[in-house]
């Protein structure tokens, strides 16, 4: 299990709601991560821009 998964699980457990956990993360970041369209979830512009940096951070932590 990765630290992000642990963090997400803890937030979901705290709120007993996955949607609230995501919204809390979005509030912390100050931007929407996803666009919700009915049952579909799409990446937001912010998430699309952040994804390469997040992937880099993740890769570096795995390498360390």
Beta strands, then each sheet from edge to edge (+ up, - down):
strand 1: 34-37
strand 2: 40-43
sheet 1: 1+ 2-
end
